[in-house]
């Protein structure tokens, strides 16, 4: 299955990020964030996400693709299932993964975002990478909508609440947030429409940007 794609700002350019279901080896890799970024929410969330993923896997209740998730639901409509998504970018040689999201499909067919973690201090060409968290969240809304889920909800910390307020356009967000299907559809549609417009603008600029010889690339 092809990964989901969203774009982020990095060194003045709009660059693609791939969001995919994690393999066991990848889960072990993100678990190491706790050692590499000690004392951060992201490090703690990554370790907890990995721990829960392994628990659900031992119980036979984790899935490794969207197709597996659909098939598991068809077999048992009340199944509680877990999965972990990882965001990566081929252009970001410094980091294997930029972010992770650990989610559960509940027995009543809701999507729970237990942990969303963006690796601390992300940068490219000595400039911050921005838009990773919002891209992951919009992609999750797209997944929930494609599965016909009516609700996505999750917990927020003191540090993450402002992020959810901004992206979800809900105030105030305290220790939890909840988004219903109509709002999810609208937010995901708006997000990816804006992404398409920005990509089109970036491509237009690239076409008229002079190459190294000083001539225009546009024909």
Secondary structure, 3 states (H helix, E strand, C coil): CCCEEEEEEECCEEEEEEEEECCHHHHHHHHCHHHHCCCCHHHHHHHHHHHHHHHHHHCCCECCCHHHHHHHHHHCCCCCEEEEEEEECCCCCCCCCCEEEEEEECCCCCEEEEEEEECCCCEECCEECECHHHHHHHHHHHHHHHCCCCEEEEECCCCCHHHHHHHHCCCCCCCEEEEEHHHHHHHHHHHHHHHHHHHHHHHHHHHHCECCCCCECCC
